[in-house]
Amino acid sequence: MVAMNERFVVDKDGNRIGVYLDIGDYRKLMEALEDLEEIRAYDEAKASNDEAIPFEQAVKEIENGRR
């Protein structure tokens, strides 16, 4: 878990409308988000029951599709 020093932007009524993050905290959050996206993509691929193909074959198919 990422510990953060929260700082909020408030409107004239005191409602929180934004947040300031240290750049280090932002980078940690972005890395965690990327990790979660990779996990989600993996889980979706596993659930699809599609036939697995070798990586090299997948790259060739993608490259051929670009032409």
C-alpha positions in Angstrom: 0.0 0.0 0.0 1.2 3.5 -0.8 1.2 6.0 2.1 0.4 9.5 0.9 0.3 12.9 2.3 -3.1 14.1 1.1 -3.6 17.7 0.1 -6.9 18.7 -1.3 -8.1 21.5 -3.6 -11.4 22.9 -2.3 -14.0 25.2 -3.9 -15.4 28.3 -2.3 -17.8 26.2 -0.2 -15.1 24.0 1.2 -16.0 21.0 -1.0 -13.0 18.9 -2.1 -12.7 19.1 -5.8 -9.2 17.9 -6.4 -6.0 16.6 -4.9 -2.3 17.4 -5.1 0.1 14.6 -5.1 3.9 14.5 -4.8 5.4 13.4 -8.0 6.8 10.3 -6.3 3.4 9.3 -5.0 1.9 9.9 -8.5 4.6 7.6 -10.1 3.9 4.9 -7.6 0.2 5.1 -8.3 0.8 5.0 -12.0 3.0 1.9 -11.7 0.4 0.2 -9.5 -2.3 1.0 -12.1 -0.2 -0.5 -14.9 0.4 -3.6 -12.8 -3.4 -3.9 -12.3 -4.1 -3.5 -16.0 -1.6 -6.3 -16.8 -3.3 -8.6 -14.3 -6.7 -7.8 -15.7 -5.5 -8.4 -19.3 -4.0 -11.8 -18.2 -7.2 -12.7 -16.4 -9.3 -11.9 -19.4 -7.0 -13.9 -21.7 -7.2 -16.9 -19.4 -11.0 -16.7 -19.2 -11.4 -16.5 -23.0 -10.3 -20.1 -23.4 -8.6 -19.2 -26.7 -5.9 -21.4 -28.0 -2.4 -20.3 -26.8 0.1 -19.6 -29.5 3.9 -19.1 -29.2 5.0 -15.5 -28.7 7.1 -15.5 -31.9 4.0 -16.6 -33.9 1.9 -13.9 -32.3 4.5 -11.2 -33.2 4.6 -12.5 -36.9 0.8 -12.3 -37.1 0.7 -8.8 -35.7 3.5 -7.7 -38.1 1.7 -9.2 -41.1 -1.5 -7.5 -40.1 0.2 -4.1 -40.2 1.1 -4.5 -43.9 
